[in-house]
C-alpha cells in the first residue's frame, strides 16, 4: 500500500488553504487491474478546495500500482492525506 500512497501523493496539488493540521481520510475502490472506480472522503478537516484536490489526486493516480503478490490485492483501501507528509 506504500507504493499506492506514494503515487497518489505525487499527484496531489496541495491547495494554499491546506494548513499543517489538515488531515483527510479517503476510501478508494479499485478494480483488479488497479483502475480506480470510486473515491469517497471519509473525513476531512480541510475546505472544499482541499477535498476536491484529494479526490483529483486519487483519480489522477489511476491505475494504482499492484502488489507484487496478487493475494495482497485489496479492492477497497483507505488512504490518509496530510500536507506535511
C-alpha positions in Angstrom: 0.0 0.0 0.0 3.0 2.3 0.4 3.5 2.4 -3.4 -0.1 3.4 -3.8 0.1 6.2 -1.3 3.3 7.5 -2.9 1.8 7.6 -6.4 -1.3 9.4 -5.1 0.7 11.9 -3.1 2.8 12.7 -6.2 -0.4 13.6 -8.0 -1.7 15.8 -5.1 -1.6 19.6 -5.8 -1.9 20.8 -2.3 -4.0 23.9 -2.2 -2.8 27.0 -0.3 -5.8 26.6 2.1 -4.3 23.3 3.4 -2.6 24.0 6.7 -0.2 21.8 8.7 -3.1 20.4 10.7 -5.1 19.4 7.7 -6.0 15.7 7.6 -8.2 13.8 5.1 -9.1 10.1 5.1 -10.3 8.6 1.8 -11.8 5.3 0.8 -10.7 4.1 -2.6 -12.3 1.4 -4.6 -10.3 -0.2 -7.4 -10.6 -3.0 -10.0 -8.1 -5.9 -10.0 -6.0 -4.1 -12.6 -5.6 -1.1 -10.3 -8.2 1.1 -12.1 -9.9 3.5 -9.6 -13.7 3.2 -9.8 -14.6 5.1 -6.6 -13.3 7.8 -4.3 -15.1 8.6 -1.1 -14.0 11.1 1.5 -14.4 9.5 4.9 -13.3 12.6 6.9 -11.5 15.8 6.1 -11.0 19.0 8.2 -10.0 21.0 5.1 -12.2 23.2 3.0 -13.8 22.3 -0.4 -10.6 23.1 -2.3 -8.7 20.5 -0.2 -11.4 17.9 -0.6 -11.5 18.4 -4.4 -7.7 18.3 -4.6 -7.6 15.0 -2.7 -10.3 13.4 -4.9 -8.5 14.7 -8.0 -5.1 13.2 -6.8 -6.7 9.7 -6.4 -8.3 9.8 -9.8 -5.1 11.1 -11.5 -3.1 8.2 -9.9 -5.3 5.6 -11.7 -4.3 2.9 -12.4 -2.8 2.3 -9.0 0.3 0.1 -8.6 -0.4 -3.5 -8.0 1.2 -5.5 -5.2 3.9 -7.9 -6.2 1.9 -10.7 -4.6 -1.6 -10.8 -6.2 -3.1 -12.3 -3.0 -2.4 -8.9 -1.2 -4.7 -7.0 -3.6 -7.4 -5.1 -1.8 -10.5 -3.9 -3.8 -11.2 -1.3 -1.1 -8.5 0.6 0.8 -8.1 3.7 2.9 -5.6 6.5 2.4 -4.6 9.3 4.7 -3.7 12.7 3.4 -1.7 15.4 5.3 0.2 18.2 3.5 3.3 17.7 5.7 3.8 14.1 4.7 
